[in-house]
Amino acid sequence: MTCRSIGLWMALVAVAGCSGEPALVRQMRKEHLINAIRQRLFESVEAEKSAVLATTDEESQALALEVQHSATDINRLRGELRPLIVADGRHEEIEKLDAFDATWTELEGVDHRLLALAVANTNLKAARLSAREGVAALDRFVDALTEMQRSAMEPEMIRTLSRASVAALRGQSLLLVHIPTADEAEMTRLEQRMGTLSDEVDRNLASARESGAPLPQQLATASQAWSEYRRIAADVLRLSRENTNVISFDVSVHEKRQATKECLSALSALLAAVESGSPATR
């Protein structure tokens, strides 16, 4: 017997078993299953929204797992519901069940994409990397230049070191704006501006080096800190560009909301069709 034949045989057995039940019992089971699906659906939506807003990888992953468990339960309940509806053979119920199944399939697809984005947490990771390692490297850079400024005698050297510090700090402020930005054109503009400021830092460091800056050891420390900061900033930009938190939030607010609305509407239509076919109302 082929797998397809086995599946057909099992479905027929399920329908035959349902047909042996009193109609009122089937009616009660159908309504119970539909209400259980609705409850699991609400639980899934709540967990999904929490996963999108979670602030740690562990929390978002745990909540995403809750959504997957709810989906598994809904599919199990759907598997129990269909034989009952087929057993009664009411065209309207079957039609409404097929319509619900179509909306549920769409909603599952949205959840699959949304949760993959939410658990990636690239915007949160970018923010943490910038606020911790990035700021630490930038502080070392600015502190070294400040110490050099205190020892500098020439006004031009003081201005050169000051320009390097200001350009680096302005670049960091733009990096923080980049992380939550959703528009790709705006991100490109910010990156170009940051690149210009980075070049300005490099030019001023080179000028200080060539002019015989005071405290050459501090200049070496500043140059090393600046190189480390640029490496960290590049990682921040890469993570920020993926924009998984920004995109998942947008999908949740718009696409997921619409798909959920359609799914619940289809489920309500199915319940109405089942209730209208109750033996007590015939």
Secondary structure, 3 states (H helix, E strand, C coil): CCHHHHHHHHHHHHHHHHHCCCHHHHHHHHHHHHHHHHHHHHHHHHHHHHHHHCCCHHHHHHHHHHHHHHHHHHHHHHHHHHHHHHHHCCHHHHHHHHHHHHHHHHHHHHHHHHHHHHHHCHHHHHHHHHHHHHHHHHHHHHHHHHHHHHHCCCHHHHHHHHHHHHHHHHHHHHHHHHCCCCCHHHHHHHHHHHHHHHHHHHHHHHHHHHCCCCCHHHHHHHHHHHHHHHHHHHHHHHHHHHCHHHHHHHHHHHHHHHHHHHHHHHHHHHHHHHHHCCHHHC
